[in-house]
Amino acid sequence: MSTAAAAAAVSGLHCEVWQPQDFSETHCSFSSSSSESPEFFIDFYVSSYATQGDQIISTLRYKNFRQRCDVLTQDSFSWSAISTMLSETNVPYHLQPFFIQQISISARGIATEPTNALSRTIPMVVELVLPEEAMEDSSYGSDTIMGTGSRRASRASIQEMERVEMNGALSDCVICLDDIVSVGSEIDALRMPCLHIYHRNCIHKWLQLSNRCPLCRFQMPLEEE
């Protein structure tokens, strides 16, 4: 295991990221990449569990990703890229800020390992464990996950965000990955000061956990203690 490996556990959530040592690029399930930049080959495991009496029932989801190293190591890109991976493995967006932070820090550490300096493909394993109640409850562990009030956007700044008016087609909401569509004569979406647009409910819940824009990491004012 690489010395850049990292593990974190909080409020029933567990995140561990490491570089395996028995990796061979010939084992990649992807076809050869045309990218000229070094890439991460990521094995992504998400386990969820529930307790039923004396038994623990668990489910496992797996997906692999190939992503350029510079995308996962630069703050301006890593937030959105990791959020997409989490969404594709069905991790609810209200839990994503905690996992994004841990994975981003670990990716930077692994990429800067001297042994990876000349590597074209860098293997990385991401293992997440979370209870079923965290998957279903949007308020689960919010104080512990992000620190009590320390990372939340202020209520005033959330209320001041601009309501989006009808003006042609809009892209997907990157938080839930669903289309941003009109409801009646209005679009149920908000525009952040950085100009990125999200579903109103999605961005409200996100900013209660993190004050950063999911796409560009623009920082909203923090809620005062």
N, C-alpha and C positions, 0 to 999 in steps of 0.2 A: 504494500500500500504506500502511495506517495506521502511524503511529509506534508504535502499541501492538503491532505484530506481534512475534512471538517465535519463535525457532528454537532447538532443542536437539538434540544428537546425542551418544549415548553407547553404547558397547558394540555398535555396529552398528545401533542404533535411531536413528531420526530423527523429530523432531516439529516441525512448523512450523504456526503459526497466524497468520492475518492477516485484515484487513478489505478486501475488494475495493472498488474505487472505481467500477466500471462496473455496479453493481447497480441493478436496477429491480424494485420489488415486484410489478409486473405479470408478472414472469417466475417468480414463486413457483409451485411445483407444488401447493402447499397451497391449500385453499379459505380464504376469509377467516376469520381467527381471531376468536373471541368474547372473547378475553382483553382486559382493560382495562389491563394492564401492558405495558410495552415488552418486545419479544421478540427473541431471536436467531433468524435464519434461517441454518442451518448446513449447508454442503456438506461432507460428511465423506468423505475419500478414504483408503483403506488399501491400500498396495502391499506385497507380499511378493515376495522374489526368492530364487533359488537359482542357484548356479554349476554348470554342467555342462560340464566341459572348458574351452573358450575362450568358451562361450556363457553369457549371463546370462538365465535364464528368469524372467519376472515375471508376476504376476497383480495385478489391480486390482479392489477392491470399492468401491462408492459407495453412499451413502445420504444423504438429507437429513432434517434434524430441525428442528422449531420448538420452542423452549424459552424460557420467561420469563427475562428478564435477571436478576431477583433470585434465581432458583433456581441459576443458574450462578455467581453472584458471592458467595453466602453459603456459608461453610464447612460449615454444618450441612446443606446440601442438595446442594452441587455434587458432592461425592464420589460419592454414589449416582447422581445424574443422569448424570454423565459415564461412570461405570462401566457404566450401562445402554446408552449409545451405543456404547461399546467392545465390549460383549458382542454387540450386535446387528450389529456389523461383524466379528464373529469374532476379535477381539483376545483372546488368552488372558489369563485373570485374573492369571497370575503376572507379566505385563508391565504390567498396568494402573496400579499405583501411580506409576510413572514418567510415563506419559502423562497421568494425571489431574492430577498436580501442574502439568505444563506447560500443559495446556489451561485449568485453573482460573485460573492466574496471568494468562494471556493474555486470557481472557474479562473479568476485572476491569479490565485495562488498556484494552481496547476499549470497554467500557461507560462508562468515565469520560472518554473523549475528549470535549472540548468540542463537537466537531462532531456528536456523537451525543446531545447533551442533550435535544433535542426529537424525536428519532426514535422512531417506533412500532415499526419493524422494523429491526434492525441485522444486516447480513449478516456472516457469518464463515466462513472457509474453514479446515478442519483437514486437514492432510496428514501421514499417518504412513507411515513406511517401515521395514520390518523384515525380516531374513533368515528363510528358512523354518526354519532350525534353532532360531530363537528361538520360533517358533510351536509347535514340538513338544517342546522341552526345557524343563521347568519350572525347571531350575537355571541356565538360560542367563543369564550375565552378572549374576547376582544381586548380587555384591559391588560391581560397577561401577554398576549401575542405581541402587541406593539408598545407596551408600556402604558400605564394609566395616563391617558390624556397627552402623553408626550409626543405622539406622532400624528395626532388627529388634526385635520384642517379645522379652522375656526368656523363656528356656526355662521357667523356674519359673512365670511368669504364664500361659503357654500350658497347662502341665500342670495348673494349678489351676482351669482353666475347668470349669464345671459340665456334666456329661453330662445331656442332655435325656431326661426320662422320658415315657412315653405319657400324653398328656393332651389328647385331641381332635385335630382337624386342625391342621396347621401350614402356613404359607405357603411360597412358593418360597425357595430359597437365592439371594440376590441376586448372589452371586459367580458361580455357574455357571448360574443361571436355571432349574435343574431343581427338581422337587418334593422336599421333605423328607419322605421316607417311612420307614416302619418296616422294619427288617431283623430278621426273627424277632419277638422280643418287645420289641426295643429300637429306638429311633430313633438312627441314626448321625449325631448332631448335637451341637453344643456351644453353650452359652449364654455370651456374653461378660458381663463385669460390668455393661455398659450395658443388658443384657437382650435384645440382638439375637441371633438364632439362625442358625447356618450349618451346612452339612455339616462334619463333623469334618475330613476331608481338605482341603476348600476353605479353611477358616479357618486350619488349620495352615500351609498353603503361603503364604496371604496374609500372615500375621503374621511369616513369615520374611523378607518384603520390606518390610513397613510395619507400624508398631505402632498404626495407627489403624483403628478400626472402619470398614468400607466404607460404612455407612449414616450414622452420626452423628459420625464422626471422634473418638470417645472414644479416649484415648491409653492404651495398655497400657504398663507399665514397660519401659524399653529394656534391651536386652542390654548388659551392661558389656563394654568392650573388654578 
